[in-house]
């Protein structure tokens, strides 16, 4: 199922919950989307906070959509918000992600993305419904995310044998640096160029580039390469994050 067909199917199934708005952020909104590889990052604003009945309906919606389009739908993630609780970036909201329901906040970075280039799929605009993100709030979150989440993760060696940790760890770091220096958000493609400028290991940057943009997609990496790549990524990121936090924290 192509992305536009998947989004249409999702909006049809969501309609009984009477959403006020549905927005896309991340790669789909920022012009860096890769069909079949990039996540579909969505936000749905519903009229009121979800009770148990509505939570069950959201879960059912996603399970049925998954049965209709199993390969593509696993990339679709959606956070569910209500107008009464839109103004707190630290508040957790019901979210469908990674094939299940969880609760997590809509971060200042996501909120700034929505204001800067969010794509309206249905209803009102982010500017009409979502409070703006002050520069200081954005910068404080970016530093905290690098210091409290990513830096401890660098010390957990086994995580970095997985593609997703290498990709997100390096790309999030590069994007954080630009946001803190220049106050703007950049795409993952732009972050790859930034990583090269920062002296990240060239073979790791090339590996991320091939897996994200290569045609055809490369074969799965060997175990030996995963181990070597993990050590190179961690050796770069640990000191780099420490320096960033010292400068901006």
C-alpha positions as CSV (number, residue, x, y, z in Angstrom):
1,X,0.0,0.0,0.0
2,X,1.5,3.3,-1.0
3,X,1.8,6.1,1.5
4,X,-1.0,8.3,0.2
5,X,-3.4,5.3,0.2
6,X,-2.3,4.4,3.7
7,X,-2.9,7.9,4.9
8,X,-6.4,8.0,3.3
9,X,-7.3,4.7,4.9
10,X,-6.1,6.0,8.3
11,X,-8.1,9.2,8.0
12,X,-11.3,7.2,7.0
13,X,-10.9,4.9,10.0
14,X,-10.2,7.9,12.4
15,X,-13.3,9.9,11.2
16,X,-15.7,8.4,13.8
17,X,-13.6,9.9,16.6
18,X,-14.3,13.3,15.0
19,X,-10.7,14.7,14.9
20,X,-10.2,18.5,14.9
21,X,-7.0,18.1,13.0
22,X,-4.5,15.6,11.8
23,X,-0.9,16.7,11.1
24,X,2.2,15.1,9.8
25,X,5.7,16.0,11.1
26,X,9.1,14.4,10.7
27,X,10.3,13.3,7.3
28,X,6.9,13.3,5.5
29,X,6.4,17.0,6.4
30,X,10.0,18.1,6.0
31,X,10.6,16.9,2.5
32,X,13.0,14.0,3.4
33,X,10.5,11.1,3.2
34,X,11.6,7.8,1.7
35,X,8.7,5.5,0.7
36,X,8.9,2.2,2.6
37,X,11.8,3.3,4.8
38,X,10.8,6.5,6.7
39,X,8.3,6.5,9.6
40,X,5.0,8.2,9.1
41,X,4.9,10.5,12.1
42,X,1.4,11.9,12.8
43,X,-0.5,13.9,15.4
44,X,-4.3,13.7,15.8
45,X,-6.1,16.3,17.8
46,X,-9.4,14.9,19.2
47,X,-12.2,16.9,20.8
48,X,-11.5,15.6,24.3
49,X,-9.2,13.4,26.3
50,X,-9.7,9.7,25.5
51,X,-11.6,7.6,27.9
52,X,-11.3,3.8,28.1
53,X,-13.8,3.3,25.3
54,X,-12.0,5.6,23.0
55,X,-8.6,4.1,23.8
56,X,-10.1,0.7,22.8
57,X,-11.3,2.2,19.5
58,X,-7.9,3.7,18.7
59,X,-6.2,0.3,19.4
60,X,-8.9,-1.4,17.2
61,X,-8.3,1.1,14.4
62,X,-4.6,0.5,14.2
63,X,-5.0,-3.3,14.5
64,X,-7.5,-3.4,11.7
65,X,-5.3,-1.1,9.6
66,X,-2.3,-3.3,10.2
67,X,-4.3,-6.3,8.9
68,X,-5.2,-4.4,5.8
69,X,-1.7,-3.3,5.0
70,X,0.8,-5.1,7.2
71,X,4.2,-4.0,5.6
72,X,3.6,-0.3,5.4
73,X,1.4,0.3,8.5
74,X,4.2,-0.6,10.9
75,X,5.8,2.6,10.0
76,X,2.8,4.7,11.0
77,X,3.0,6.3,14.4
78,X,0.3,8.7,15.8
79,X,0.0,10.7,19.0
80,X,-3.5,11.6,20.2
81,X,-4.0,15.0,21.9
82,X,-6.9,17.1,23.0
83,X,-7.2,20.9,23.1
84,X,-7.3,21.0,26.9
85,X,-3.9,19.5,27.2
86,X,-2.0,20.9,24.3
87,X,0.0,23.5,26.2
88,X,2.2,21.2,28.2
89,X,5.2,19.8,26.3
90,X,6.1,17.5,29.3
91,X,2.7,15.8,29.4
92,X,2.4,12.3,28.1
93,X,-0.3,11.5,25.5
94,X,-1.7,8.3,24.2
95,X,0.5,7.2,21.2
96,X,0.4,4.3,18.8
97,X,4.0,3.4,17.9
98,X,6.0,0.2,17.3
99,X,2.9,-1.9,17.0
100,X,1.3,-0.9,20.3
101,X,-0.1,1.7,22.6
102,X,2.1,3.7,24.9
103,X,2.2,7.2,26.4
104,X,4.8,9.8,25.6
105,X,5.0,13.6,25.3
106,X,4.9,15.6,22.1
107,X,8.3,17.2,22.6
108,X,9.4,20.8,21.9
109,X,11.2,19.6,18.8
110,X,8.1,18.0,17.4
111,X,6.1,21.0,18.3
112,X,8.6,23.3,16.5
113,X,8.5,21.0,13.5
114,X,4.8,21.3,13.3
115,X,4.9,25.1,13.5
116,X,7.8,25.3,11.0
117,X,6.7,22.9,8.3
118,X,3.9,20.6,9.6
119,X,1.7,19.1,6.9
120,X,-2.0,19.4,7.5
121,X,-3.7,16.2,6.5
122,X,-7.1,17.2,8.0
123,X,-8.7,20.1,9.8
124,X,-7.0,23.1,11.6
125,X,-3.4,24.2,11.3
126,X,-0.8,23.8,14.1
127,X,-0.7,27.6,14.4
128,X,-4.4,27.6,15.2
129,X,-4.3,24.9,17.8
130,X,-0.8,24.4,19.2
131,X,1.0,26.9,21.4
132,X,4.3,28.2,20.0
133,X,7.6,26.9,21.3
134,X,9.9,29.6,22.7
135,X,13.6,29.3,21.6
136,X,14.8,28.8,25.2
137,X,12.4,25.9,25.8
138,X,13.5,24.3,22.6
139,X,17.2,24.7,23.4
140,X,16.8,23.4,27.0
141,X,15.0,20.3,25.7
142,X,17.7,19.6,23.1
143,X,20.5,19.8,25.7
144,X,18.5,17.7,28.2
145,X,17.8,15.0,25.6
146,X,21.4,14.7,24.6
147,X,22.6,14.8,28.3
148,X,20.0,12.6,30.0
149,X,19.0,10.1,27.2
150,X,21.6,9.9,24.5
151,X,24.8,10.2,26.6
152,X,23.9,7.3,29.0
153,X,22.8,5.3,26.0
154,X,26.3,5.6,24.5
155,X,27.6,3.5,27.4
156,X,25.2,0.6,26.6
157,X,27.3,-1.1,24.0
158,X,24.8,-3.7,22.9
159,X,22.3,-1.1,21.7
160,X,24.7,0.2,19.1
161,X,24.8,-3.1,17.1
162,X,21.3,-2.2,15.9
163,X,20.8,0.1,12.8
164,X,18.2,2.3,14.5
165,X,20.5,3.3,17.4
166,X,23.4,4.2,15.1
167,X,21.1,6.1,12.7
168,X,19.1,8.0,15.3
169,X,22.0,8.6,17.7
170,X,24.3,10.3,15.1
171,X,21.5,12.1,13.2
172,X,19.9,13.4,16.4
173,X,23.3,14.7,17.6
174,X,24.0,16.5,14.4
175,X,20.5,18.1,14.3
176,X,20.9,19.1,18.0
177,X,24.1,21.0,17.3
178,X,22.5,23.0,14.4
179,X,19.5,23.8,16.5
180,X,21.6,25.0,19.4
181,X,23.9,27.1,17.2
182,X,21.5,28.5,14.8
183,X,18.0,28.0,16.3
184,X,16.7,26.0,13.3
185,X,15.7,22.5,12.5
186,X,17.3,20.5,9.8
187,X,16.4,17.3,7.9
188,X,18.1,13.9,8.3
189,X,19.7,14.3,4.9
190,X,21.1,17.7,6.0
191,X,22.3,16.1,9.2
192,X,24.4,13.6,7.3
193,X,26.3,16.4,5.7
194,X,26.7,18.0,9.1
195,X,28.1,14.8,10.5
196,X,30.8,14.7,7.9
197,X,31.7,18.3,8.8
198,X,31.9,17.4,12.5
199,X,34.4,14.6,11.8
200,X,32.1,11.6,12.4
201,X,33.5,8.3,11.1
202,X,33.2,8.4,7.3
203,X,32.4,4.7,6.9
204,X,29.5,5.0,9.5
205,X,28.1,8.1,7.7
206,X,28.3,6.3,4.4
207,X,26.5,3.3,5.9
208,X,23.6,5.4,7.1
209,X,23.4,7.1,3.8
210,X,23.2,3.8,1.9
211,X,20.6,2.3,4.1
212,X,18.4,5.5,4.0
213,X,18.9,6.6,0.4
214,X,20.6,3.8,-1.5
215,X,18.8,2.1,-4.5
216,X,18.3,-0.7,-4.1
217,X,18.4,-1.0,-0.4
218,X,21.6,-2.7,0.8
219,X,21.7,-6.2,2.2
220,X,21.7,-6.6,6.0
221,X,25.1,-5.9,7.5
222,X,27.5,-8.6,8.7
223,X,27.9,-9.2,12.4
224,X,31.6,-8.1,12.1
225,X,30.6,-4.8,10.6
226,X,27.9,-4.2,13.1
227,X,30.4,-4.6,15.9
228,X,33.0,-2.3,14.3
229,X,30.3,0.3,13.4
230,X,29.0,0.2,17.0
231,X,32.5,1.0,18.4
232,X,33.1,3.7,15.9
233,X,29.8,5.4,16.6
234,X,30.2,5.3,20.4
235,X,33.8,6.5,20.2
236,X,32.6,9.6,18.3
237,X,29.4,10.3,20.1
238,X,30.5,10.1,23.7
239,X,33.1,12.9,23.6
240,X,30.9,14.9,21.1
241,X,27.9,14.9,23.3
242,X,30.0,15.8,26.3
243,X,31.4,18.8,24.5
244,X,28.0,19.9,23.3
245,X,26.5,19.7,26.8
246,X,29.5,21.7,28.2
247,X,29.1,24.4,25.6
248,X,25.3,24.8,25.8
249,X,24.2,23.2,29.1
